[in-house]
Amino acid sequence: MQTSEQLNELAAALAKAQAQVRGAIKDANNPHFKSSYADLASVWDACREAITANGLSVVQAPEPGPDGAVCVTTRLMH
């Protein structure tokens, strides 16, 4: 996969998005550690609006990993 050599536009859009991202709500419980955490849906809810408003997108693609494992590559695009 090819990526851009120039990241200035991506960096500017990401900086704007980061200023708009709010904290994720810890809405799930881990009984083993007796703690709460923000699940993936809560994390996505906290950043989705800021990402899309600044022309960014997130794409995830599975690919084979070592010893039969599955790896996921996450790519931030602009």
DAKA-V932410 format. One record per helix or strand of 3 or more residues. SS is the DSSP state (h for helix, s for strand). FROM is the first residue (numbers start at 1). LEN is the number of residues. Records with the same first field share a line. If there is no record, write none. Layout:
BEGIN
SS=FROM-LEN + FROM-LEN
END
This chain:
BEGIN
h=8-13 + 40-14 + 66-3
s=28-3 + 35-3 + 57-8 + 70-8
END
